[in-house]
């Protein structure tokens, strides 16, 4: 095992005359225990590998060693061999080896530490951040097109901010409750709360925090953000847990809609992107170490762990949070403290510290939803299909994010909705729990994107499968939602007769006791259109287990049986997961009437991700009150082209 693990690398080290840019290098794979065994058996290179990997826990089970020729690239795209090899260990993050910069002897053919990342000090990081900020403020039109957020005398401060750099220089930290209309530049912090609740403002601590906030009570991520804010010469910092009174529902309901202006008007947003453990973690990563293994001769190398850019959100738990998704889109400029470097993201550019000349690609949905010029008369209140498309793209990505509290699904996107209404919707458009009155027919045609239920079957009642609110809104479903471009409804056949908007998401959720109460508490949309009628037919005992656990196949079987349709003529996406085989609480009990309400046609064949053929799109409904003609949405179904042909009868339904 010792020979297998290191011999290839040692042969490479001992034959420099064979090095060139086309050298195949050395590659090896091993499990962690094999590396430990080899090191304990006396293999000195393996001891170096082991100590290097141990610097960056947790210990992986499986690792790969990779040694490839180090090259530089000229302006013509030609590569030049540097006479060194990039040696790396690939586990959860990539651990790379370099010659130490302290003069220690290193005979391994590895390159020196990159010059652009040698300065790991706070001042060095602030210098980089200042350079990016200066470039953005001086040359980015989109980032500077907002009327606020640039100068002291034009930016309205939020209701509360942390005063981190008082003008008298006494250096104390306090919560500043600003007079109405007060001006000043400020920075916002985007962070993850984590398992441990951060320092918060409550009704009991509000007056104390106005006087002073003890430094020893401030968690590490907050301390780092405060220090960076001071170093950048900014007086105020906004942190949600401290600037909103957390146990005051009225204050929270007032401040949550203001997230739009808080983040969009901030000079800069500091993102604690690397802080997996929440606010107790530090913004400044300990990602570089020196490893020495004594012997004749001794081996000393610098090792550095390198993580992915923030464009790869799957590696950063913070960027998988729904609230942070909104903060990221609303912020004009974000300074990400990543795993091992700073990353910059604004409405026009994205830079990384590892190579200042490199501009890495911004995610397409992020770019399209943030790069907009609100001062352009042509873009304000001039809705187009592109604007509808932008909103639906945002919903698709937003609903894939995580929430600690499922009831935040609606509130966590209110800031984006407010900005979207200001920039791209007509003045008379009404926001309807994630949908819009001026594009309502198409917005109603959302579907659950998840297909297969993950994990063991759960026996839950139907009341627990839906969040409070109107069933016609995606915000009441705790799954990823597809709104675009799968169901852009063309030539709508349904008429919207009346809309009773639901109350604000910020109102305390209540369960109505009567059907009439449900209209006032959840809102109601009255539609006129043609329907197909069916009778619910549940026969779980005849459905094979593999079908019963597959959302699409289970409900397609139910739909075909309920509407007496031939197999393969429809595509039904249920809003609910299939019940477990032992669960009798079916979404629609046997014998109840169900409707398929025709909305329109999916217009362009091949225009959707599934490459499904042309379909007639309709809502699947169940009646909850025959006297008042109240119906719930239970899913969306597409009938194959030619299977509709205007059949059915015209009815009026009230969706709740």
Buried (B, 14 or more C-beta within 10 A) or exposed (E): BBEEBBBBBBEBBEEEEEBEEEBEBBEBEBEBEBBBBBBEEEBBBBBBBBBBBEBBEEBBEEBBBBBBBBEEEEEEEEEEBBEBBBBBBBBBBBBBBBBBEEEBEBEBBBBBBEEEBEEBEBEBBBEBBEEBBEBBBEEBEBBBBBEBBBEEEEBBBBBBBBBBBEEEEEEEBBBBEBEEEBBBBBBBBBBBBBEEEBBBBEEEBBEBBBEEBEEEEBBBBBBBBBBBBBBBEBBBBBBBBBBBBBEBEEBBBBBBBBBBBBBBBBBBBBBBBBBEBBBBBBBBBEBBBBBBBEEEEEBBBBBBBBBBBBBEBEBBBBBBBBBBBBBBBBBBBBBBBBBBBBBBBBBBBBBBBBEEEEEBEBBEBBEBBBEBBBEEEEBBBEBEEEBBBBBBBBBBBBBBBEBEEEBBBBBBBBBBBBBBBEBBBEEEBEBBBBBBBEBBBBBBBBBBBBEEBEEEBEEEEBEEBBBBBBBBBBBBBBBBBBBBBBBBBBEBBBEBEEBBBBBBBBEEEEEBEEBEEBBEBBBBBBBBBBBBEBBBBBEBEEBEEEBBBBBBBBBBBBBBBBBEBEEEBBBBBBBBBBBBEEBEBBBBEEEBBBBBBBBBBBEEEEEBEEEBEBBBBBBBBBBBBEEBEBBBBBBBBBBBBEBBEEEBEEBEBBBB
